[in-house]
Amino acid sequence: MYSRKRVTLFLSVIAIILTVLVIFQSKQHVDLNKEGKRFAQAINTTKQVIPSWGNNKASVTITQFGNYLCSHCKRFDRDIVLRLEKDFKNNPQIQFQYIDVPFSNEISNINSNVSQKLYTLNKYKYWDLHHKMFTASPKASELNKTTTAHYQQHLLPLIDQLKLDQSTTQTLQELIKKPKALNRTHGLAHQLNIDHVPVLYINQRRTENITDYKALKREIISALNNTTKNR
């Protein structure tokens, strides 16, 4: 009798644990779907041109939120993004997007203006400037030591190095000298509750571990495999 009670109790505990796991997984799935829908809505409603490389019809989209003045973003670009380009840029099933989240200062304003404008005029040259701008921009902690005028003079030679046509070069030079005002609320970041950068999404799902490239690469390959199975 005692043994039967123990077995019954044991089975009851197992049943409770399994029920809790199912509820937890269901909630997690619902939360991910909500986040995915929120992300898709934010992207679809924005009027911002989003710089990207890769296929617009790719099955896996990688989206980075960053800022050129952010020291963590500088390292992320050097250690992660450049490796993503090397490993996945020629894969027709991969698209990478970069969304700049501006800080409230003139230098960040210049960077956002110039990078966005260059992408609309010459998206191939954009990525050359994109990586150089991370290196050229001062750290956020050094902004009080770097005047806007000094940074403007530092950025102008980078435009010359791109060897663009005269009209594009002149347009970017004018934006460096007299940047246009930006909408600081930045709808995408606001809608997705992004309060720090860098942040990375893979297929509309925020990725937590973004500093371990091997783990990140495995996650991307897994996403590729999953989309292939679901076709």
N, C-alpha and C positions, 0 to 999 in steps of 0.2 A: 504493500500500500504506500509506504513511504517513498519507495523508488518510483512508483507511478506519479506521485505528486511532484517529485523532483523533475521528472521528464516533462510533465504538463507545464510546470513553471518555466522550465528551460525553453520549451517551445513558445510559450507566451512572450517571453523576453525577446526571442528571436523575431517573432511576428511584429512586436512593437518597434524593434530596431529597423526592420525592413520597411515598415510603414513610415517611420520618420525619414528614412533615406529617400523613399519615393516622393514624399511631400517636399523635402529639401530640393531634390533634383527638379521637380516640377516648378517650384518657385524660382529656382535658378534659371530654368529654361524660359519662363515667363519674363523675368527681369532682363535677360539677354535679348529677347524679342522686342521688349519695350525700348531698350537702349538702341537696338538696330534701327527700329522705326524712327526714333527721335533723331538719330544720326542722318538717316536718309532724308527726312523732312528738312533738316537744317541745311544739308547740301543742296537739295532741290530748290529751296526758297531763296538761297543767297544770290545776290547779283554780282558777287565777286568772281573774277576769273581765277580758277585754281590751277597753278602750275603743276604739270605732271609729265612724266615720261612713261612710255609703254603704250599698250593697246587700250583704247577707250572701251572696248568690249571684253576686256580681260575678265577671267573668272575670279581672280583674287586682286583686291585693291588694298594697297597699303597707304595709309594717310598719316602724315606727321603734322602736328601742331608745334611750332617753334618760334624763336625770335633770334635775330642775328646778334643781339647784345647779350644773350644768355650764355654763360660759360658752360653750363651743362649741355646746351644745344650745340655749342662749338665742338665739344668732345663727341657728342652723339653723331654729328655730321662726319667727323674724321674717322671714328671707330666703327660706326654702324652703316650710315647712309652710303658712303663710298664703297663699302663692301657689298651692300645690296645692289648697287649699280653694276658692280663687277659680276656678281653671281646671277642676277635676274633681269638686267635691262634688255637682254635679247630674247627673253622668254615671252612669247605672245600671250601667255595667260596671266601676266603680271602687269599691274599698273601701280606707279608710285605717285602720290600727291603730296605737295608741301603747302601748308596754310600758315601764313605769318600772323602771329598774334602780337600786334604792336604794343610797345610800352608807351607811356605818356611823356615823351620827350622828343625834341626836334630830330635827333640823330636816328631814332627808331622810325620816325616819320619819313625821313629821307630814304632809308633803306626800303621801307614798304612801297613808297612811291616809285622808286627807280626799278626795283625788282619786278613789281607788277607790270609796269609799263614795258619793260624789256620783254617780258614773256608774251605780251600781246603783239609786239613788233617782230620778235625773233626768238621763238621758243627754244631753238637749239642752242643759241648763245646764252640763253638765260642760265642754264645749269653751270656754265663756266663761271659766271659772275656770282651765282648762288654760293658756291663753295668758297670763292675768294672773299666774299663779303663776310663770312663767318670769321675768317682770319683777320680781315682788315678792321672790323668793328671793335671798339674798345669794350672791355668788360663793363657790366652794369655798375660795378663798384668803382670804376674809374671815370664815370661820366662827369663827375664834378671837376675832374682835372683835364677833360678834353672839351675844348670849345667846339661849337658847331662849325665855325669858320675853318678851324684846323682840320676837322674831319672831312669837310667838303673838299679841301685841297688834297687830302689823302685819297679820297674816292675817285676824283677825276681821272687820274692816270690809269685806274683799273678799267674805266670805260674805254680809254684809248687802246688798251691792250687787247680788247675784244675784236678790234679791226672791223667795226660795223660800218654800214654805209653812212654817208655824211648826215643825212636827214635824221636817222635814228640816234646817232651820236649827239647831234645838236639838241634833240628832244630830251635825252637823258641828262645832258649837261645843264639844261635849263631847270629840270626837276631837282637836280642836286642843289643848285643855287637858290631856287625858289619853290620848295616843295608845297604841294597842295594839302589842304586840311583833310584829315581822315576821320571817319566815324569811329570813335574810340570804344563804343560799346561792342563792336566786332561781333555781329550776330551769331556766327557759328560757335565761337568759344563760349559765348554767353548761354546759348541754348543747350550746349552740351556740358555745362558746369565745369569748364576747364579753367582752373585757377592756378595752374603752374605749367611749365614747359620744360623739356619736351614731353609730348604725349603721342602715343602711337596707336592707331587702329588697324586691325586686319579684318577686312570684310565687315566693317561697321561694328566691330567688337574691340573694346579697349584692351590693349595688351599690358600686363603688369610688369613683366620682366623684359625690359628693353635694353639693358646694358650687357647682357650675355648674348653675343652674336650667334653662337652655336645653337642655343636654345631658341632664339628668335628664328633662325633659319629652319629649324625643325618644325616650328609652328607654321611657317609659311608653306613648307612642303606638305605638311599635314592638311592645310587648307586646300592646296592644289589637288591632293589625292581625294579629299572629300567631294570637291566639286566635280571631279572626273567620275566618281562613283555614282553621283546623283544625276548624271546626264541620261 
